[in-house]
């Protein structure tokens, strides 16, 4: 009974922090909050399609909503740029994974595993960044789900520097393994993404 009360208390604190974070980034960092909500929405649809239990889905929810929290340390002019980034700017962007790990590692209101979603969502089984990485944290496939959902949402969402793409077109882009960004994506997760697209079950909206 005491543990249940503590769990509820932690959930309330976590939800309040997430709401604050999303409001902050939507106000100051272009569409980062919307992207986080969209990534979470697609992630949860994938997890449910793959048969994950409620505890894993809750963990994925927080991981997806907070996966880009390290971008709070990235200069806004880089995040909101309407042009292609320079090589140096991209290297700066890449540091958001490590900053995200450090930030979430300091919050005890969240499950300990949450920090791994931040540091690993751009790493794809030998490809991506950062390297080397910490393994054996027990959430590898959930992170694979987040990685696919993150890519899908980023391609789908309108940006001033690119045209809108359909869900089918986005899946085709993600399936092109000649593009370095797509190498290492989990095939099983991609299969479930294809099913959700074909069945019109992708919903790019936040749920707070």
Buried (B, 14 or more C-beta within 10 A) or exposed (E): EEEEEEEEEBEEBBBEBBEEBBEEBBEEBBBBBBBBBBBBBBBBBBBBBBEBEEEBBBBBBBBBBBBBBBBBBBEEEBBEBEEEBEEEBEEBBBBBBBBBBBBBBEBEBBBEBBBBBBBBBBBBEEBBBBEEEEEEBEBEBBBBBBBBBBBBBBBBBEEEEEEEBEBEEBBEBBEEEEEEBBBBBBEEBBEBBBEBBEEEEBEBEBEE
